């Protein structure tokens, strides 16, 4: 195998004495990749023109660019979902292609970031776009990964293309690469100090665009089904907490479903090592004495080994996946031993908030939130509305929030100085002990881990929900990844689960939203497409082994790329539903690509095709449901910001959000964020009414209660 130096020598020999004027056309969003290519070519003695290197402040940009383009005899066009939406880049490429048709010695070299997808070409001059697409289909281009990572192999291919060695071929189709793997450059491979095993250090910049942090796989996450007033599990939980066998059995199924969901709709997920060690559902994948099949265990191991599952190491001393000392949070010694055995057999991918220093900033952010709980009265009004508090209860709730602020401040600061003292030692467990769980006793040796409520502590249930959401949101925001919210949350709790996440700043008016819906509802083919899912709609008809095979499918890769594009667009572009039909088509195709014989042990209700738009304005929720038979609207309790603009999000769900027989919580499609911004004026009542009136008057929706 050649080393890097040998490859570079080969390149130098190949490019020696070659003088060419090379113009690089790109979008500034791909600037890192463009500069990397330019610097490499300059070192090979090529005359390279790139605007950020040659243009001086105050000069005529358009004039300089045009002059450089005319003088060049080679154009390197960097194609990405960013560049093909910029008119100036398309113009440069069009001019270059026109010259290549006329001038024999003029070359156009395409460098493509990621897998080309038809969804990239959504705007611009149709003639130019068609020309670019036709060229990409007939000429071999240089392929980079989805992050535009530059390596010696890619540069070899670019140099060969510059020297006229591109190979023309017929029938190259978009997104048909069988060997496409998302790689953001290989993370650093290191060996730990406690065992003879190695692992990869992952940074947030290494994460795939669709990486998700599944909230439900937090080992302290409490599903509504366990604690709701009409739940059969409530009594068991209040008495034994998570230690209850019945609660554990439910949690195992609940967590498994959310694990499947996260892996079906993202390239990568981040799992906290604490959850892996403490959650029975996850223990089964690596403990030798579990009932899980060997195929399921192998599937889990494969996902760890290829970076689909990234292990999050949290805490001052957690610097390797290997557990050298039994942590305080683990009561399952055998799970630690089994986990360590797995660590020595495979090289997994791990992430920390900070690899350079052992102290994470998470605790500081957590303390900051705890000491400002009562600060925003409008937000607390919305929380009180979500929880269904009356006027008196709401007043008591606000009083408790103020008491918590002062208590946490006194626990974490030196009185009279304003300096932090015990911030590093304050955690979610500290909060639990003070405001949520019972005192430690012989009957409850670990009330924090088992979450045994102290019923005498006011609002313990509500506070746990708020704090758990915030706790997980900190990680999500820090890593800039998606928050995967469980399907089974109450619609009226949507505001709570989105409260602490980062949101887009795009403002949208009701007229823009009405136009988007009117265009979308002209085509009802989406119902026919999702009807094909059939019994596969239910998550309990899947297994981890099957999901691993599902992730290998060509249509799944296309689906993921389009989903990433839609979710990325949701925070900074206008409301746009035009890709949802294509998304549903690709999703159904990916499911059909991984069909298996279903020997169902129990009779299931046949899936009835339906989809739901969930609009959240402030804390008010409007569900827009379309099925084969009826269009209906349903609202849930909530209020609006009165003095400021309201946050607004729109989610897309497959399934009827109002049907008890066809529950979205049992489906294989989680809520997809398609818009995340805010309204274009203060208040929310008028905005909400205008949208509602439009849907009933223009789109024939009926209200249900």
N, C-alpha and C positions, 0 to 999 in steps of 0.2 A: 504494500500500500504506500502511495506517495505521501510524503509529509507536505506541510504547507509551503515550506521553502522550495521544494522541488516543483510544486505546481506553479508557484510564482515565477520560477526560472523559466519554465515552459512557456508561460504567458509572455514573459519578457522577450524570449526568442521569437515567438510568433509575431509580436507587435513591433519588433525592432525596425527602425528606419521607416516606419509607416507614419505618414503625416496626413491627418484628416481633420477637417473642421466639423466638429460635432455640436449640434444644437440639442439641448434637452428640454422637452416640453412636458410640463407636469402641473398638477395642482399643488398649491402651497400646503395643503393638508398632508401631502406625501413628500414634504420637503426633506425629511431625514433620509428617506430612500434616495431621492434625487441627488442630494449633496454627497451621499456615500458613493454613488456611481460616478459622479463628476470628479471627486477627489481621486478615485482609483484610476480613471482614464487619464487624468493629468499626470499621474505618476508614471504612466506608460508612454508619455510624450505626445499625447494627442492634444490638439487645440480644441478645448471644450468651452462652450458658451452656455452659461446658466444665469438667469437674471439676478439671482441673489449674490453672485460673485462679480458680475461685470457692471451692473447698473449702479450709478452713483446717485445719491439723494439729490433731487432737483432736476434731473434729466427727464427727457421725454420718453417714458417707458415704452409706449406703443411704437415710437419711431425706432428706438434701439432694438427692440425685439424684431421688428420687421426687417431691419437691416441685417441683423444676425442670421435670421432665417434665410434670407436671400443668399448670403455668403456661404452658408453651410453646405456641405456635400453629403452629410449624414444627419438624420434626425432620430433621436431616441425618444419615443413617446411612451411615457409611463401611464398605463391604463389602470384605473381603479374605479370603484363606485363613486369616488370623489371627483376625479378628473373628467369623466364623461358627462358630468352635469355642469361643467364650466364652459361657457360659450367661447371664451378666448382660447382654451385648450383645444376644443373641437375645431376652431378655425385654423389654428396652427397645424393640426394633424391633417385637415382637409387640403391645405395648401401644399403640405409635404407630399401627400399621396398623389396630388395632381402633377407635381414635379417628377415623381418617380415613374409616372406613366410616360413622361416625355423625355426624361434624361436617363440614359443607360447607366451612368456612373453615380447616380443619386440613390441613396438607400433610406428606407424608413424601417426602423427596428422597434417593435413593440415589446415593452417589458410590462407584464401583467401581474398585478398584486392580487393574490387570491384566485379563486375560480370565477371566471367570467360567467355572469348570470344575466339573463334578459331583463331582469328587474332593474339593472343598473341604468339602462337607457330609457329613462322616463321623461326626459325633456330635451330641449334643444332642437336644432334644425334637423328635420327628418331626413333630408337628403344627405347631410354630413354623417348623421348617425348610421344610416344604411350603408354608407361607404366604409365606415369604420368596421361595422359588423361583418360585411362581406370580406374585408381584408383579413380580419381575425380568423375567419372560417377557412381561408385558403392558404395562409402562411403560418409556418411554425413560429411561435413567439416564445420569448424567454419567460418562464414561469417562476414567480417568487411566492413565498407563503403569504398568508393573509395579513401579516404585519409588515411586509416588504423587507424582510431580513436579507441583508447583503452578506454573501459568503463567497469564498474563492471559486466554488463550482459555478455559481451564477455568473460571476464576472468572466470566467472562461467562455461561457456560452455567449455573453454579450460581445466579447472580443472577436469570437469566431464569426458572429453575425456582422460586426463592423467590417470584417475582412472578406465579406461576401460569401459566407458559408452557410447562410440560412437555407433550410430545406422546405420547398413548397410541397404541399400535399393537398388532398381533396377530402372534403367532408368532415373536417374537425368540428365537433359540436360543443356548445357551451356546457360547462359543468358535467363533463363526462369522464373526468379523470378517475381511474380506478385506484390510483395510489395517493389521492389527496389526503393528507393528514395535517391538521392545524399544528404548526410549530412556530413559536415566536422566538426562534433561536434556542439552542439547547441550554437550559438552566445549569448552573454550576453543580458538578458532581463532587460530593464531599464524603469523607469517612468520619463517623462519630468517634468519640473518645471512650465510649463505654463498651462497644462491641465491634466485632469485625464485620460490620455491614456498612453499606453506603446508601446515600439518598441524594435527591436533587433539591437544591435550594431554589425556590420559586419566589420571584418578586411580583408585585402587582402589575408591572409592565409586561410580564411574561404571560398573563392570563388571556385566554381567548375572549372575543367580544361578547359571547353569550354566557360567560361563567356566572353561576348563580350560587347564592348562599341560602340553602333551604331552612327557613325558620323552624319548620316542624321537626327537624332533626336535631334541634337543641334538646339535650336530655332533660331540660327543665320545662319544656314547652307543655302547656296544659290545654288540650283541645276542649272546645265548648261542649262536646258531647259527654265529657266526663263530669262537668260541674254544673251544667244547666239544671234548672229546677225540676224538669220532668225526666231527668236522666236516671236510669236504673243504677248507674255507677256512682252517683253522687254520695250516697250514704257510705259506701265502701271507701271512697276517696277521703271523705271528711274524717273517717276513723283511722285509716291506715296510710293515707297519702299514696304515693307511687308504689309503696310496698305491697298494696293489695294485689292479689293474684289476678282477680278479674280486671282490674285497671291495667295491669301489666299485659294481659292478653289483648286487651283492646289497643293499647299503645303499640304493641308489636305490629299489629295489622295496620294501624294508622301510619306509623313511621315507614313501614315497608311501602305502602302506597305512595307516600311523598318522595321516597327514594326513587322509585320507578319513574314518577312524574318528572322529577328533576333531571334524570338521565335521558329521558325521551326527548326533552325539549331544550337541552343545552349541550354544548361541547364539553364543558367541565363543571364540576360542582366542588365546593369547599365544605369539608366536614371537620368539625371540631374534634380533636383527639379525645377530649373529655366525653363527648357523646359516643364515640366509637367504643370507649372502654366501659361506659355505664349503661348504654341502651341495649336491652336484650335483643332487639331486632338486628342490631349491627354486630353484636357479639357472635350471633349464630353463624356469621359468614367466615369467621376465622377460628372459633373454638372447636377443638377436636371432638368434644362430647356433645355437640349440638345435633339437632335433628335435621339440619339443612343438608341437602344432597351435596355430593362432591362437585357436581356440575355448577351448583349455585356458589359454592366456595371458590371454585376456580374462576368463575365470572367476576366475583368481587376482587380477587387477587389480580386478575388481568386489568381491571379498571384502575386499580391503584398503580399498577406497573406501567401503564401507558399514559398516565397523567389525566385520565378522565375524572378521577377522584383525587383531590388534593387535600392532604391532611393539614389542618390548621393547628399550629403549636402556640398555645397561649399560656403566658406565665413567665416569671423571671428566669426560670431554669430550664424551660422546655426548648431545647435547641436542636434536638434530634427526635425522630419518631420513636426510637427505642426508649423504654421506660427503665431507667437505672435504679429508681427508688419509688416504691409504691406511693402514689400520691394520696393526699388526704381525701380527695373527692371520690376515690375508688374503694368500694367495699368488696369487689370481686377480684380476688387475687388470681384466680385461674384465668380470667380474661386478660390480665396483664401478662401472664406467662405465655399464653397463646399468642397474644399480639406481638410480644418480643420475638417469638419464634418466627412469625410471619415477617417481621422486620429484617431478620437475618437471612431470609430466603429470597426476598425480592428487593429491588431498589424502587422505592416509592417517591412521590413528589410531595414536598412539604412547603408550607408558607408561614411566615410570621409578619406581624406588622412592621417589625424592624429586626433585621439580622445583625446589624452592626452593634447595637446595644441590647442588653437583656431586658430592659425595662420598656414595656409598651405604654402608649399614650391613652389606651382605652380607659383605664381607671380614672384618669384626669377628666376625660369627657363624661364619664359616668357620674362622677361627683358634681361636675358642673350642672348636669341635668337635674340631679337630686336637690341641689341648692337653688334651683330656679323654677321649681314645679308650679308655684303659684304666680309666676311673673306675668304670663299672658292670660288675661281674664277671658278673652274671646275664645281662645283654644279650650280653656277649661269649661266654658259654657257648652261648647260643642261636645266635649267628652261627657259632661253630665247628661246631655241630651241622648248621646249614644247609649249610656247606661240606664236611661229611663228614670232619672231622678226627678222627684217633685221639688217644689221650691224650697221646702225645709231641708230635705236631704241634700240638695245642691249646696245650700249654705254650710251644712256640716262638712261636706266634702271639701269645700274651699278652705275651711278652718284647719282640717287635717293636713292639707297640702302645705299650708303655712307652717304648721308645727313640724312637719317633716323637713322643710327647708332649714329651719333653725337647728333642729337636732343634728342633721348631717353636717351642717356648717361647724357646729361646735365640736363634732367628732373628728373633723378633718382639718381644722385650723387652730393655730395658736391664738388664744383669745387676746384681743387688744392689738395685735400686730398685723393681721391680715395675711400672714404667711401660712402656707400649707404645712401641716405636720404629718398627718397620717393618711394622706391621700393615697399613697402607694399601697397601704394596707387595707383600703376600703374597696369593697367589691359588691357584686350582686348578692352574695351570701350574707354580707354585713347588713345590707338593706332588708333581706328576708328576715334575719334574726330580730331586727328592730321593729318591723312593721307588718310582717306577714305570718310567720310560722310560730309554732309553740316552743316553749322552753325545752331544752334537752332533759330527758328523764330515762329511767330504766325501761319504760314502755316505748319511748321514742328516742333511741340512742343517736339518731341523726335526722332531726326534723327538717333540716335544710335540704339534704339530698332527697329525702322522701316527700318533701313538701307537705308536711302535716300542719294544716292551718291552725292558728289560734283564733277561734271564733270571737274572742273578746277584743281583738284588734280591729278597729273600724276600717271598712272598705278594703279588707285584705284581698278579696278576690279581684276587685277592680284595679288595685295597685299592682298586683302581680301581672295582670295583663299589660298594663302600661309599661312597667319596668322591663318585662321580657321583650316587648316590641322594641323599646329603645335600645336595650342591650344588644340585640341582634342587628339593629339598624346601624349602629356605630361601625361594626365590622363591614357591613355592606357598603356604606359610604366610603370607608377608608380604602377598600380594595377596588372601589368603583365598579362593582359587579351588580348583577340583578338580585333583587330580593324575591325569593320564591315564597309567596304567601300561601298557606294551606287553602285548599279548595273549600273546606268545610266551614269557614268563618261565616258568621251572620252578615248579610249585606249591610246592615246598619253599623257594623264594626269596621267597614272598609276604611273610613276616615282614620280610625285608631291605628290601623296597620300601615297606613301610608304617611302618618303624621311626621315622622322623624326622618324619612327618606329624602334624598336629594330630588328636586323637581326641576323641570324645564321652565324657562321664563317666557315662552311664547304665549301671547295673548290671542284669544279667539273670540269673535263675536257670534251671536246667534245666527246671523245671516250666513256666515261661512259654514257653520255646523249644519244648518238646514240644507245648504247646497250639497254638502258631502253626503248626507243621508238621502236626498232626493236622487242623486246620481247612483248611489249604491242600490237603492230599492227598485231601480228599473230592471234589474237582473236578479231573478230568483233561482238561478241555476245552482247556487251554493247549497241549497237544501238537498238537491238531488245528488250532489257530490258527497256530502257527509253521510247520506243515507247508506252508502256503501260500507261504512265502518262496521255496521251490524253489531254482533255480540262483542267484538273487539273493543267497543266503546267502554266496556267495564274493565277497570284496572285489575280486578282480581282474576282476570283471565290471562294475565301476563306473569312472567317470571323474570328474574335477573338474567338468566341464561338467554332467554328469548330477546331481552332488551339489548344485550351485547350483540346479538346477530342483527337486530333491527338497526343499530347504530352503524353497521357496516354497509347498509344499503345506499345505493346511488341517490335515490329520491330523498332519503333522510338528509343527506348532505346538502342537496338543493333546498330542502325545506328549512334547514338551519340557517343557511345563508340569507334566505329571504326574510326569515323571522328576525335575524340580527339587523337587517336593513330597516325593517318596520319599527322595531323597538328603538333603534338609534334615531330614526327620523322623528319619533314621537315627542322628543324633548325640544327640538329646535326647528321643525318645519310645521307647515299648516296642517290642519286636519285633512286626512286623506285615507279613504277606505278602498281605494282602487285595487290594492294588492291582496285583499282578503280572500277573494274568490280563488286566486292563484295559490295562495297559502293553503287554503282548505284542500285544493286539488292535490298539491304536493304532499300534504300530510296524509291524506287518504291513500295516495299512491305508495307512500313509505310504509303504511300499515299493511297494505295489500302485498307489498314486497316481502313481508315477513309473516305470512299466514301460517297457522299450524292447526292441526286437528284438535278441536276442542271437545273433550269428553266431559261435558258438564254434569256434575253430580246432582245439581239442583236446577229446577226450572227457573229460568230468568225471563224477565219481561223484555220483549223485543225492543230494540232501540228505535225510538221515534225521532226522526231528524228535526232538529231545532237549533237555533243559535240565539245568543243574547248579547246585546250591547249594554254595558253597565256604565252609566254616567254618574260621576260623583262631583257635585258642586258644593263646596264647603263640606259639611257632613251629611248633606241630603243626597239620597241615592235614588236614581231612576233606572229601572230595568226595562229595556226594550226587547221584547221576545218575539221571534218569528218562527212559526212552525208551518206545517203543511196546511193546517186547517184555519188558523187564526193568527192575527197580529194583536198583541196586547201590551199594555203598560202597567207597571206596578211601582209604587213609591214606598220608601221606608223612612222611618223617623229621622229627622236631622234638621239643622238650622244653618244659616249663612252668616258670613262675616258682614256686619252692618257698616263698618267704617272703612274697610279696605276691599281690594279686589279679592275674590274668592279663588282658591285653588280649584282646578278642574282636571279630572282624569277620565279617560274612556278606556274601558277594557272590553275585549271580545272573548266570549266563551262559547264553546260548542255544547249545546244542550239547553233544555228549558229550565231557567232558574226558579220557576214557580212550581214545577211538577214534583210531587213526592215519589212518583213511580219511576221517574227518570232523573235521578238526582245528579247534579253537576259534580257533587263531591265524590261520586263513584266513577267519574269519567277519566279518560286518559288525556284530557286536554285542560291544562290549567288556564287561569285568566291571563290573556295576552294584552299588555299595555300598548295601545295604539295612539294615544295622545296623553300628554302629561304637562300641563301648563297652568294657565289661569284665565279667568274671564276678562273681558276688555273694559269693564266698568265696575264701580263699587256696588255692593249689594248683590243679592242673588235671586230675590223673589221674581222680579220682572223678567230676568234672564230665563229662569226655570219655567215660568208660565209661557213665554214665547215659544220655547222648544216644545213644550207639552202640547200647546195649541196647534203648532205646525204638524206634529205627528198624528194628532187626531183628525185634523181637518184635511190635510194634504196627503197623508199616507195611510189613512183608514185604520188607525190603531184604536183599540177600545180599552178602557180602564178596567182593571180587576182589583178587588179589595180583599 
